């Protein structure tokens, strides 16, 4: 970082508290926390045996009793990660020439 860099912090108290927690917590606990957060974020895209572990945790921790249907989870994953590509294929296959020309986006 250079001495003339400007950093804007809108939540200074949060940053101070987070720094204090990090300084007072063991490296192993912090590593476990980050691994846990990563796995909980990715588990929705894993096989059912992994999702069952997350569902059990959610049931006890949050009081959740069911997960979203797999079709919605997978559809959302494709839309978030490949939305433009899927849209392009859909437009090419199902829009007539006039409609394609009206919404043409150069994705090539």
MDTraj code that builds the backbone (N, CA, C; nanometers):
import mdtraj as md
import numpy as np

residues = "UNK UNK UNK UNK UNK UNK UNK UNK UNK UNK UNK UNK UNK UNK UNK UNK UNK UNK UNK UNK UNK UNK UNK UNK UNK UNK UNK UNK UNK UNK UNK UNK UNK UNK UNK UNK UNK UNK UNK UNK UNK UNK UNK UNK UNK UNK UNK UNK UNK UNK UNK UNK UNK UNK UNK UNK UNK UNK UNK UNK UNK UNK UNK UNK UNK UNK UNK UNK UNK UNK UNK UNK UNK UNK UNK UNK UNK UNK UNK UNK UNK UNK UNK UNK UNK UNK UNK UNK UNK UNK UNK UNK UNK UNK UNK UNK UNK UNK UNK UNK UNK UNK UNK UNK UNK UNK UNK UNK".split()
xyz = np.array([
    [0.0846, -0.1164, 0.0000],
    [0.0000, 0.0000, 0.0000],
    [0.0897, 0.1235, 0.0000],
    [0.0509, 0.2220, -0.0760],
    [0.1275, 0.3454, -0.0857],
    [0.0712, 0.4491, 0.0101],
    [0.1534, 0.5410, 0.0535],
    [0.1123, 0.6396, 0.1540],
    [0.0054, 0.7356, 0.1029],
    [-0.0110, 0.7474, -0.0281],
    [-0.1124, 0.8389, -0.0806],
    [-0.2436, 0.7685, -0.1150],
    [-0.2557, 0.6383, -0.0839],
    [-0.3808, 0.5663, -0.1073],
    [-0.4862, 0.6099, -0.0063],
    [-0.6094, 0.6248, -0.0522],
    [-0.7194, 0.6604, 0.0351],
    [-0.8093, 0.5394, 0.0516],
    [-0.8433, 0.5073, 0.1748],
    [-0.9312, 0.3951, 0.2040],
    [-1.0528, 0.4501, 0.2769],
    [-1.1694, 0.4188, 0.2259],
    [-1.2940, 0.4625, 0.2885],
    [-1.3560, 0.3442, 0.3617],
    [-1.3779, 0.3578, 0.4909],
    [-1.4385, 0.2525, 0.5722],
    [-1.5675, 0.3084, 0.6298],
    [-1.6799, 0.2550, 0.5853],
    [-1.8083, 0.3069, 0.6321],
    [-1.8529, 0.2421, 0.7626],
    [-1.7993, 0.1267, 0.7951],
    [-1.8368, 0.0543, 0.9177],
    [-1.7131, 0.0314, 1.0035],
    [-1.6602, 0.1391, 1.0562],
    [-1.5360, 0.1321, 1.1319],
    [-1.5494, 0.0447, 1.2562],
    [-1.6609, 0.0536, 1.3271],
    [-1.6799, -0.0269, 1.4477],
    [-1.6800, -0.1762, 1.4141],
    [-1.7435, -0.2150, 1.3026],
    [-1.7442, -0.3540, 1.2580],
    [-1.6008, -0.4009, 1.2310],
    [-1.5246, -0.3180, 1.1609],
    [-1.3867, -0.3530, 1.1281],
    [-1.3027, -0.3688, 1.2552],
    [-1.3218, -0.2820, 1.3510],
    [-1.2490, -0.2939, 1.4773],
    [-1.2863, -0.4230, 1.5505],
    [-1.4157, -0.4530, 1.5558],
    [-1.4607, -0.5756, 1.6232],
    [-1.4087, -0.7005, 1.5521],
    [-1.4148, -0.6999, 1.4191],
    [-1.3653, -0.8150, 1.3429],
    [-1.2156, -0.8338, 1.3665],
    [-1.1408, -0.7253, 1.3668],
    [-0.9962, -0.7333, 1.3923],
    [-0.9687, -0.7878, 1.5318],
    [-1.0448, -0.7424, 1.6297],
    [-1.0268, -0.7895, 1.7675],
    [-1.0548, -0.9391, 1.7759],
    [-1.1630, -0.9842, 1.7144],
    [-1.1974, -1.1267, 1.7173],
    [-1.0877, -1.2096, 1.6516],
    [-1.0384, -1.1641, 1.5382],
    [-0.9317, -1.2368, 1.4677],
    [-0.8057, -1.2429, 1.5539],
    [-0.7712, -1.1335, 1.6171],
    [-0.6500, -1.1301, 1.7015],
    [-0.6625, -1.2188, 1.8249],
    [-0.7846, -1.2371, 1.8748],
    [-0.8053, -1.3153, 1.9972],
    [-0.8384, -1.4625, 1.9710],
    [-0.8474, -1.5008, 1.8451],
    [-0.8886, -1.6371, 1.8097],
    [-0.7703, -1.7137, 1.7528],
    [-0.7633, -1.8415, 1.7862],
    [-0.6510, -1.9224, 1.7369],
    [-0.6587, -1.9388, 1.5849],
    [-0.5414, -1.9557, 1.5246],
    [-0.5337, -1.9740, 1.3794],
    [-0.6135, -2.0974, 1.3361],
    [-0.6094, -2.2019, 1.4163],
    [-0.6828, -2.3245, 1.3822],
    [-0.8340, -2.3009, 1.3798],
    [-0.8849, -2.2263, 1.4764],
    [-1.0281, -2.1965, 1.4796],
    [-1.0682, -2.1125, 1.3587],
    [-0.9865, -2.0159, 1.3227],
    [-1.0154, -1.9322, 1.2048],
    [-1.0129, -2.0170, 1.0782],
    [-0.9146, -2.1062, 1.0658],
    [-0.9084, -2.1955, 0.9499],
    [-1.0323, -2.2841, 0.9431],
    [-1.0718, -2.3399, 1.0567],
    [-1.1920, -2.4241, 1.0604],
    [-1.3158, -2.3449, 1.0199],
    [-1.3253, -2.2214, 1.0661],
    [-1.4386, -2.1357, 1.0319],
    [-1.4463, -2.1123, 0.8812],
    [-1.3324, -2.0758, 0.8199],
    [-1.3322, -2.0509, 0.6752],
    [-1.3638, -2.1775, 0.5968],
    [-1.3112, -2.2898, 0.6405],
    [-1.3423, -2.4159, 0.5737],
    [-1.4912, -2.4470, 0.5857],
    [-1.5469, -2.4282, 0.7042],
    [-1.6897, -2.4518, 0.7269],
    [-1.7732, -2.3611, 0.6367],
    [-1.7401, -2.2325, 0.6302],
    [-1.8163, -2.1380, 0.5464],
    [-1.8080, -2.1780, 0.3987],
    [-1.6894, -2.2175, 0.3550],
    [-1.6724, -2.2599, 0.2161],
    [-1.7579, -2.3824, 0.1864],
    [-1.7503, -2.4823, 0.2717],
    [-1.8254, -2.6062, 0.2495],
    [-1.9765, -2.5817, 0.2542],
    [-2.0225, -2.5017, 0.3481],
    [-2.1658, -2.4730, 0.3566],
    [-2.2130, -2.3983, 0.2326],
    [-2.1267, -2.3192, 0.1730],
    [-2.1620, -2.2474, 0.0513],
    [-2.1670, -2.3405, -0.0693],
    [-2.0785, -2.4374, -0.0759],
    [-2.0676, -2.5251, -0.1929],
    [-2.1510, -2.6526, -0.1822],
    [-2.1957, -2.6888, -0.0635],
    [-2.2611, -2.8178, -0.0431],
    [-2.3894, -2.8328, -0.1248],
    [-2.4557, -2.7243, -0.1585],
    [-2.5775, -2.7336, -0.2383],
    [-2.5512, -2.7946, -0.3754],
    [-2.4271, -2.7865, -0.4223],
    [-2.3909, -2.8405, -0.5538],
    [-2.3259, -2.9783, -0.5444],
    [-2.3252, -3.0354, -0.4265],
    [-2.2617, -3.1654, -0.4049],
    [-2.3660, -3.2771, -0.4034],
    [-2.3214, -3.4009, -0.4049],
    [-2.4152, -3.5133, -0.3993],
    [-2.4994, -3.5118, -0.2718],
    [-2.6083, -3.5858, -0.2758],
    [-2.7067, -3.5854, -0.1677],
    [-2.6476, -3.6210, -0.0313],
    [-2.5515, -3.7124, -0.0267],
    [-2.4958, -3.7521, 0.1032],
    [-2.4331, -3.6340, 0.1758],
    [-2.3807, -3.5350, 0.1019],
    [-2.3259, -3.4147, 0.1639],
    [-2.4375, -3.3177, 0.2012],
    [-2.5391, -3.3073, 0.1165],
    [-2.6517, -3.2174, 0.1448],
    [-2.7278, -3.2624, 0.2687],
    [-2.7316, -3.3928, 0.2932],
    [-2.8007, -3.4453, 0.4120],
    [-2.7336, -3.3930, 0.5389],
    [-2.6017, -3.3857, 0.5392],
    [-2.5294, -3.3328, 0.6553],
    [-2.5692, -3.1870, 0.6774],
    [-2.5723, -3.1083, 0.5694],
    [-2.6115, -2.9685, 0.5809],
    [-2.7557, -2.9559, 0.6273],
    [-2.8440, -3.0399, 0.5739],
    [-2.9852, -3.0347, 0.6125],
    [-3.0032, -3.0658, 0.7607],
    [-2.9271, -3.1622, 0.8101],
    [-2.9340, -3.1957, 0.9528],
    [-2.8887, -3.0769, 1.0366],
    [-2.7801, -3.0153, 0.9957],
    [-2.7316, -2.8962, 1.0662],
    [-2.8379, -2.7864, 1.0640],
    [-2.8942, -2.7579, 0.9467],
    [-2.9966, -2.6539, 0.9339],
    [-3.1180, -2.6834, 1.0206],
    [-3.1550, -2.8095, 1.0271],
    [-3.2724, -2.8491, 1.1064],
    [-3.2513, -2.8138, 1.2544],
    [-3.1324, -2.8402, 1.3057],
    [-3.1039, -2.8105, 1.4466],
    [-3.0718, -2.6634, 1.4699],
    [-2.9959, -2.6054, 1.3806],
    [-2.9482, -2.4693, 1.4016],
    [-3.0534, -2.3641, 1.3665],
    [-3.1224, -2.3837, 1.2522],
    [-3.2169, -2.2833, 1.2035],
    [-3.3632, -2.3238, 1.2178],
    [-3.3871, -2.4509, 1.2488],
    [-3.5248, -2.4972, 1.2564],
    [-3.5849, -2.5263, 1.1197],
    [-3.5012, -2.5364, 1.0157],
    [-3.5473, -2.5648, 0.8799],
    [-3.5862, -2.7113, 0.8689],
    [-3.6927, -2.7404, 0.7946],
    [-3.7372, -2.8792, 0.7855],
    [-3.7241, -2.9383, 0.6455],
    [-3.7007, -2.8578, 0.5434],
    [-3.6878, -2.9151, 0.4093],
    [-3.5953, -2.8298, 0.3238],
    [-3.5434, -2.8923, 0.2197],
    [-3.4589, -2.8185, 0.1278],
    [-3.5381, -2.7867, 0.0015],
    [-3.4892, -2.6892, -0.0737],
    [-3.5542, -2.6533, -0.1999],
    [-3.5451, -2.7719, -0.2957],
    [-3.6455, -2.7882, -0.3814],
    [-3.6389, -2.8976, -0.4798],
    [-3.5111, -2.8886, -0.5630],
    [-3.4544, -3.0040, -0.5903],
    [-3.3270, -3.0100, -0.6637],
    [-3.3363, -2.9408, -0.7996],
    [-3.4518, -2.9490, -0.8642],
    [-3.4676, -2.8837, -0.9947],
    [-3.4486, -2.7325, -0.9832],
    [-3.4982, -2.6727, -0.8745],
    [-3.4806, -2.5284, -0.8549],
    [-3.3354, -2.4947, -0.8226],
    [-3.2714, -2.5776, -0.7403],
    [-3.1316, -2.5543, -0.7046],
    [-3.0439, -2.5606, -0.8297],
    [-3.0631, -2.6643, -0.9103],
    [-2.9806, -2.6812, -1.0312],
    [-3.0116, -2.5732, -1.1346],
    [-3.1394, -2.5420, -1.1515],
    [-3.1779, -2.4366, -1.2457],
    [-3.1185, -2.3025, -1.2070],
    [-3.1214, -2.2700, -1.0791],
    [-3.0626, -2.1451, -1.0317],
    [-2.9114, -2.1444, -1.0526],
    [-2.8464, -2.2575, -1.0270],
    [-2.7018, -2.2671, -1.0466],
    [-2.6654, -2.2392, -1.1922],
    [-2.7376, -2.3019, -1.2847],
    [-2.7104, -2.2815, -1.4275],
    [-2.7372, -2.1363, -1.4648],
    [-2.8467, -2.0809, -1.4169],
    [-2.8812, -1.9432, -1.4511],
    [-2.7773, -1.8445, -1.3997],
    [-2.7304, -1.8628, -1.2765],
    [-2.6310, -1.7719, -1.2184],
    [-2.4970, -1.7846, -1.2901],
    [-2.4559, -1.9066, -1.3209],
    [-2.3231, -1.9293, -1.3769],
    [-2.3165, -1.9281, -1.5289],
    [-2.4285, -1.9531, -1.5949],
    [-2.4264, -1.9634, -1.7407],
    [-2.5455, -1.8937, -1.8052],
    [-2.6021, -1.7955, -1.7361],
    [-2.7239, -1.7301, -1.7824],
    [-2.7164, -1.6745, -1.9233],
    [-2.6086, -1.6046, -1.9553],
    [-2.5967, -1.5450, -2.0887],
    [-2.5846, -1.6513, -2.1973],
    [-2.5074, -1.7547, -2.1704],
    [-2.4906, -1.8608, -2.2703],
    [-2.6233, -1.9320, -2.2959],
    [-2.6965, -1.9631, -2.1894],
    [-2.8259, -2.0304, -2.2046],
    [-2.9235, -1.9391, -2.2780],
    [-2.9222, -1.8111, -2.2445],
    [-3.0107, -1.7160, -2.3116],
    [-2.9816, -1.7091, -2.4604],
    [-2.8540, -1.7091, -2.4955],
    [-2.8165, -1.7025, -2.6366],
    [-2.8686, -1.8243, -2.7122],
    [-2.8505, -1.9425, -2.6558],
    [-2.8989, -2.0646, -2.7208],
    [-3.0516, -2.0608, -2.7327],
    [-3.1201, -2.0187, -2.6277],
    [-3.2666, -2.0110, -2.6295],
    [-3.3135, -1.9139, -2.7383],
    [-3.2505, -1.7970, -2.7438],
    [-3.2881, -1.6975, -2.8446],
    [-3.2647, -1.7511, -2.9852],
    [-3.1509, -1.8158, -3.0068],
    [-3.1205, -1.8700, -3.1390],
    [-3.2210, -1.9765, -3.1819],
    [-3.2707, -2.0553, -3.0871],
    [-3.3607, -2.1652, -3.1209],
    [-3.5083, -2.1274, -3.1235],
    [-3.5506, -2.0311, -3.0427],
    [-3.6937, -2.0078, -3.0269],
    [-3.7416, -1.8693, -3.0685],
    [-3.6530, -1.7754, -3.0959],
    [-3.6954, -1.6442, -3.1429],
    [-3.6927, -1.6429, -3.2949],
    [-3.7924, -1.5799, -3.3557],
    [-3.7866, -1.5671, -3.5012],
    [-3.6847, -1.4599, -3.5384],
    [-3.6550, -1.4494, -3.6659],
    [-3.5499, -1.3587, -3.7141],
    [-3.5748, -1.2150, -3.6701],
    [-3.6986, -1.1698, -3.6786],
    [-3.7325, -1.0327, -3.6394],
    [-3.7042, -1.0097, -3.4907],
    [-3.7476, -1.1023, -3.4077],
    [-3.7258, -1.0884, -3.2636],
    [-3.5768, -1.0940, -3.2304],
    [-3.5029, -1.1820, -3.2977],
    [-3.3573, -1.1905, -3.2739],
    [-3.2896, -1.0597, -3.3073],
    [-3.3301, -0.9968, -3.4176],
    [-3.2700, -0.8701, -3.4557],
    [-3.3020, -0.7592, -3.3556],
    [-3.4173, -0.7661, -3.2920],
    [-3.4560, -0.6635, -3.1951],
    [-3.3791, -0.6764, -3.0642],
    [-3.3411, -0.7969, -3.0271],
    [-3.2715, -0.8172, -2.9003],
    [-3.1291, -0.8672, -2.9179],
    [-3.0745, -0.8487, -3.0371],
    [-2.9426, -0.9044, -3.0680],
    [-2.8358, -0.8513, -2.9722],
    [-2.7651, -0.9451, -2.9125],
    [-2.6502, -0.9157, -2.8277],
    [-2.5342, -0.9948, -2.8846],
    [-2.4282, -0.9271, -2.9111],
    [-2.3119, -0.9937, -2.9699],
    [-2.2332, -1.0641, -2.8598],
    [-2.2546, -1.1942, -2.8463],
    [-2.1839, -1.2737, -2.7444],
    [-2.0734, -1.3583, -2.8053],
    [-2.0521, -1.3429, -2.9344],
    [-1.9490, -1.4244, -3.0012],
    [-1.8107, -1.3825, -2.9658],
])
top = md.Topology()
chain = top.add_chain()
for i, resn in enumerate(residues, 1):
    res = top.add_residue(resn, chain, resSeq=i)
    for name in ("N", "CA", "C"):
        top.add_atom(name, md.element.get_by_symbol(name[0]), res)
traj = md.Trajectory(xyz[None], top)
